[in-house]
């Protein structure tokens, strides 16, 4: 099972030599999901050797330029590279109108379909479900319509122990029954017990992306019990008034959310270019929550490694 997230950009507002605008790529069981698409997203994806055509879906948190301006160019490149299968895009209600107008005005004529899914503006909701993978969206508190996302991987089937399959010469129907958690009673009276034939079911993994947001109850609920929470931390606490005015969070507020939600690890990002050193952001978060890291661009985080034992 692969469940990892690579931070492509973790800067706020404008690109700098240190940080690119927000974008991340998730790989869950070789299904690729793009989270936001700030400027430079194509170069960032290439630097991580992520084939554009493998991206199945795009999840946009909100329509500020530092989160979407790389999207039209990326879609245009997908077209030039021969994409034919549809691309699914999730986000605010205006995403479709904005993107289609960008493509029209730049004479970008696609040979594949764009399918748009509008997030629920009123409550946490499932915006995508595919087998063991569920994606939830939650309206968060920003200056414009904005969302956070939660990616859950929850295994539905047990894994059989290979040695037991061989030892008992299991039939296909017996394999299916055991994987579904049901004991097998054979005609000869032999009883095959699930606990003896299968490994313990993995409890699942979860990753939460806050988007741009001030502290809010919906994000607290979205992040509850998550293994890894990426939370914006645009400002230090000394600029909490500025954070409130702009619909952002301080690192201390991000840590408070992590504490309330009971997450395993907090990953801080969306750093303001005003800070030459990020140590102050990290120190403030540490005062509230002990398991916290600063996001690093071009770094791949294995979500399973953040599970508490």
Secondary structure, 3 states (H helix, E strand, C coil): CCEEEEEEECECCCCCCCCCCCEEEEEECCEEEEECCCCCHHHHHHHCCCCHHHEEEEECCECCHHHHCCHHHHHHHHHHCCCCCCEEEEECCCHHHHHHHHHHHCCCCCCCCEEEEECCCCCCEEEEEECCEEEEEEECECCCCEEEEEEEECCCCCCECHHHHHHHCCCHHHHHHHHCCCCEECCCCCEECHHHHECCCCCCEEEEECCCCECCHHHHHHCCCCCEEEEECCECHHHHHHHHHHCCCEHHHHHHHHHHHCCCEEEEECECCCCCCCHHHHHHHHCCCCCEEECCCCEEEEHHHHCCC
